[in-house]
Amino acid sequence: MTINPKIPLSQFNDFIKKLELQALETAEERMPLYLKIGIKDARKILDVGCGSGMVTRDIAHLTKGKVIGIDGSKEMINVANKILKNYKNVELKVGNAEDVPFDDNFFDIVTCNLVLMWAEKPQKVVNEMARVCKPGGKVLASLEPDYGGKLHYPEDQKVDPIFAGKAIKKRGGDPHIGRKLRLLFVRAGLKTVVGIGNNRIWSCEEDKAYYHHARDFYVKALKDEGLSQKEVDRWEYEYLRSLDEGVQLNFFPQFYAIGTKPEA
Ligand SMILES: C[S@@+](CC[C@H](N)C(=O)[O-])C[C@H]1O[C@@H](n2cnc3c(N)ncnc32)[C@H](O)[C@@H]1O
C-alpha cells in the first residue's frame, strides 16, 4: 500500500511537518471529543490511519488504556514509532483500514482523524471500525473537512476554486467527505451524532503562521493547476497583503461523527 494522500517520497518530510502542524492547530477541537466519548476510562483504543502518530500521542495522553495505531504506510509507522517511543501505552503496526487486523468487538473506542477523506473506500473503513468496536463502544471520526463549505474573502476567482476542492481531488482525496459522515456512520449500523468541530474563526495572524508553514504545499498545488510563477507571485502578494492588513477571512467546516455500536 502507498501513502494516501499520494505523496512522493521527496515531499514526505514536508508532509510530516504539515501533519504535526495540523495536529497542533486542531487539538482544541479534538480533545473535547475524546473526553466526550470516554477515552479516559477506555481500556482498549484503536486509532485507524494514525499516520505520523501526532494525533495518537494526544489520545495516549488522555488515557491509561492501551492505544493501538495502524496505518497502511510503513514509512508513516516508522515515523510514528520514533515520535511515540517513550509511550508505554502505545503500540503501532502496519495495517489496512479497509481490512482491520483485529477480531470483532475488540476495542472500547475506535478513532480516526483526517483519514476518511483520503481512504479509497471510506464506507469499508467505517464498517471495519464498527466491526472491531465492542457493543456499546464508540466510533469517532474526529475531523473530516468539507471544502464545499469553504469561505475565503477577499475573493480570488482563479485560485479560490483550487483550494476549495480541486487540489484535494487531484491528490486522490474527497473534498466533500464532511457531508457524507452521517451516511457512512448510519450505513455502518452506528447510532450517530454529527457535529462541527471548528466553530472558531482563526485570526489573520494564525492564518499567516499556517500559510508560512504550509507554503510549499500551496505553491505546488497552484503550479500543478497550471499557474505560472508570475501568477503564483501575484496571488501570494495579495494573499499576504490582506492578512497583513488584518482583513482576510478563511473558514471551512470540519465535521465530526460519533457512533455508538448497538448492544447485541
Ligand atoms: C492525512 S493523514 C492523517 C494522519 C493522522 N490521522 C493525523 O491526523 O495526523 C491520512 C493517513 O491515512 C492513512 N491511510 C489512508 N488510507 C488508508 C488505509 N486504507 N489503511 C490504512 N491507512 C490509510 C495514510 O497512510 C495517512 O497516514
The ligand as an SDF file (V2000), in Angstrom:
LIG
                    3D

 27 29  0  0  0  0  0  0  0  0999 V2000
   -3.8550   12.9160    6.3300 C   0  0  0  0  0  0  0  0  0  0  0  0
   -3.0980   11.5450    7.0660 S   0  0  0  0  0  0  0  0  0  0  0  0
   -3.7310   11.6700    8.7310 C   0  0  0  0  0  0  0  0  0  0  0  0
   -2.8440   11.0070    9.7440 C   0  0  0  0  0  0  0  0  0  0  0  0
   -3.2810   11.1520   11.1960 C   0  0  0  0  0  0  0  0  0  0  0  0
   -4.5420   10.5140   11.4550 N   0  0  0  0  0  0  0  0  0  0  0  0
   -3.3390   12.6170   11.5810 C   0  0  0  0  0  0  0  0  0  0  0  0
   -4.4430   13.1660   11.7150 O   0  0  0  0  0  0  0  0  0  0  0  0
   -2.2580   13.2110   11.7340 O   0  0  0  0  0  0  0  0  0  0  0  0
   -4.0190   10.1500    6.4290 C   0  0  0  0  0  0  0  0  0  0  0  0
   -3.4050    8.8230    6.8140 C   0  0  0  0  0  0  0  0  0  0  0  0
   -4.3260    7.7840    6.4830 O   0  0  0  0  0  0  0  0  0  0  0  0
   -3.5830    6.6780    6.0130 C   0  0  0  0  0  0  0  0  0  0  0  0
   -4.4810    5.8290    5.2100 N   0  0  0  0  0  0  0  0  0  0  0  0
   -5.2240    6.1780    4.1310 C   0  0  0  0  0  0  0  0  0  0  0  0
   -5.9100    5.1040    3.6660 N   0  0  0  0  0  0  0  0  0  0  0  0
   -5.5780    4.0600    4.4800 C   0  0  0  0  0  0  0  0  0  0  0  0
   -5.9630    2.6910    4.5370 C   0  0  0  0  0  0  0  0  0  0  0  0
   -6.8270    2.1550    3.6550 N   0  0  0  0  0  0  0  0  0  0  0  0
   -5.4340    1.9200    5.5110 N   0  0  0  0  0  0  0  0  0  0  0  0
   -4.5750    2.4230    6.4240 C   0  0  0  0  0  0  0  0  0  0  0  0
   -4.1700    3.7180    6.4260 N   0  0  0  0  0  0  0  0  0  0  0  0
   -4.6630    4.5210    5.4740 C   0  0  0  0  0  0  0  0  0  0  0  0
   -2.4380    7.2980    5.2250 C   0  0  0  0  0  0  0  0  0  0  0  0
   -1.3480    6.4100    5.0700 O   0  0  0  0  0  0  0  0  0  0  0  0
   -2.1040    8.5130    6.0790 C   0  0  0  0  0  0  0  0  0  0  0  0
   -1.0930    8.2380    7.0140 O   0  0  0  0  0  0  0  0  0  0  0  0
  1  2  1  0
  2  3  1  0
  2 10  1  0
  3  4  1  0
  4  5  1  0
  5  6  1  0
  5  7  1  0
  7  8  2  0
  7  9  1  0
 10 11  1  0
 11 12  1  0
 11 26  1  0
 12 13  1  0
 13 14  1  0
 13 24  1  0
 14 15  1  0
 14 23  1  0
 15 16  2  0
 16 17  1  0
 17 18  1  0
 17 23  2  0
 18 19  1  0
 18 20  2  0
 20 21  1  0
 21 22  2  0
 22 23  1  0
 24 25  1  0
 24 26  1  0
 26 27  1  0
M  CHG  2   2   1   9  -1
M  END
$$$$
